[in-house]
Amino acid sequence: MSMSATNGRPAPPAGAPRRMNLAAATSGVDRGPPRIFVYGVGGVGKTTFLSEAPSPVFIDTQGGTEELDVTRFPKPHTWTDVLDAVDELIVTEHSHKTLVIDLVDDVEQMLFAHLCKQANCANITEYGGGFNKGFDAAVPEWRNLVARLERLRREKQMIIGFVAHSTVKSFKNPEGPDYDRYQTLMNEKGSGFLRGWCTAVLLARHSVTLKVDKKKTRGVSTGARVLQTVETAAYYAKNRYNLPDTLSLDWVTFWEAVQAGQPASPDALRAEITELMQQLDEATREKVASEVAKSGEDAARLVRVLNKLRERVQPQEQQPTTESAT
């Protein structure tokens, strides 16, 4: 391949424009449909939560949708079945707005069986001679699936949802003693890849209140089911929507929070910042004003300034000493 005389890059084929050029660059927010990973104990309501999303269709591995009035593909038996279902949605005209893969930990086992069949080995730990090579080989296959799912998002504007079971595992803490943590049943390499791609990773769980009685602490269920949206030492979670730390486990509440979490206009954000700045001393006001000026019309950056300002000027609620909601 010939090289450009000006910058040393490979020259494109004759007559073919270079795709990656600044003239084709875009700016501003480019928000597509959400990519949601929900995990939790069996029966907490993960499947029901995603069944309430707009016009869903399920790839259901365990019959979790049997009592729900939803559309579902035939039960998949192989990794190829899962890919075929996604391809069907890509190439066929339909009215579905959400695809839910439930359970993704079952799909992982189908992927492992697929790899083992190719390598003629008994189980994934023996793939390639062991030493986690099977788990490494699974990641490119997950990338293959995600590439298809990304087409669904962009071409069909579909929300993508994953449902997984949780378990409690010891977390290898690089900064101190290990501790127990909610994690998925999946291998961490596959789970970590999918979680990284998703825009929201949510732990679905039963709300529990801790009560101290005669120096003993016991957990008492409140009867509520909640979504945890922000990571703590006890579990992995994240979101790109400025969600509250805890939400009720229902789609309407989640979606309203997503819409409310969208950054306001820069003018509205600056107005609130200016109001809160009146509670600061002169030196601090000057620092905040400088940050606002540097932020320009960047709403996300203005939100960060506003959040720090709120933390500074608004008093923190006192936490109860003998009872705390988790």
C-alpha angles and dihedrals in degrees: 000000000000120000127228112254092219106049109008094244120137109269116241118247114280110282094009116116117225108256098205104064134127092245088067094045119115132203138205131045115333101187118172131180114308124268106213130190113189121184134172145119120313116278098017093117107264095136093044090051093057093040086068092059116104114294098329130197118196136214092204117190101177107028093260090147096053093109094042127087096233139122115259137178119236110282108279119233101178142034088250090057090058093049091046091054092052091046089051090058091048098052101032126076110240142147099236117126101184134045117199122192105201117204107013091178087062090049088053090058089051088052091050090050089050092053093045091052090053093048095039094233131137099235141358094262089064094049112125092356096308128267092126092297090134092057089048091051090053094062096071088050090053087050089054091054093045091051088058092046090051089056089054090052096048102034101033099023091231127165111232120215132185124194120200138169120244132220135179114252136169110264116220101230112202091195101051145325118356118251140187119270140174108256137160124269088239127098108272095239094058094037092048092051094051093043090051091054094048123088093213129032110187132186111213113204147146113270111244131191118208114222127189114215120172092340091309122115119213133176118237120191115232091202091242124120117213145182120231109210105177128060122254133168088270099056147002116252138144143166138187095211104077090248124176113262091251131031135175112263099252132101098234092056091045094048094046088053091050091053093045091049094061110113113263121233115292090245092056092046093050090049092055091045091052091051093050092045089069088075093059132085117256097259093051092046089056091052092050091047089053091052091049091052092050090050093060110172094340101124094188091054091047089052090056090051090048094049092051090048092051091052090051101048104031118077117240118243114250114249119230114253100213103028132036132173116233 
